[in-house]
């Protein structure tokens, strides 16, 4: 789901994604980088420009809201109690 676009890059959040919360930045040359939110730290040893960082900062609330909407927190299920077998 696209959140922000420029001619050079766009910011997306995907619904079929894994933790930790993050967004994807796709560049016009076809490359991309994943960036954690809300810390705005590039993942996997990547780097981001100040322009990309500023765009994420400016749109951080919407990015986080989209992540939360696409990845609702589920309450953990209580483990089933084992029945004791009687002899």
Residue pairs with C-beta under 8 A, 6 or more apart in sequence:
1 12
1 13
1 14
1 15
1 66
1 70
2 10
2 11
2 12
3 11
3 12
3 13
3 23
3 59
3 62
3 63
3 66
4 10
4 11
4 55
4 58
4 59
5 11
6 55
7 28
8 27
8 28
8 51
9 25
9 26
9 27
9 28
9 52
9 55
10 25
10 26
11 23
11 24
11 25
11 55
11 56
11 59
11 63
12 23
12 24
12 25
12 26
13 23
13 24
13 63
13 66
13 67
13 70
14 24
14 70
15 70
15 71
17 70
17 71
19 71
20 36
21 36
21 37
21 38
21 64
21 67
21 71
22 34
22 35
22 36
22 37
22 43
22 67
23 34
23 35
23 37
23 56
23 63
23 67
24 32
24 33
24 34
24 35
25 32
25 33
25 34
25 35
25 48
25 52
25 56
26 32
27 33
33 42
33 43
33 44
33 46
33 47
33 48
33 52
34 42
34 43
34 44
34 46
35 41
35 42
35 43
35 48
35 52
35 56
36 42
36 43
37 56
37 60
37 63
37 64
37 67
38 60
38 64
40 48
40 53
40 56
40 57
40 60
42 48
48 56
56 63
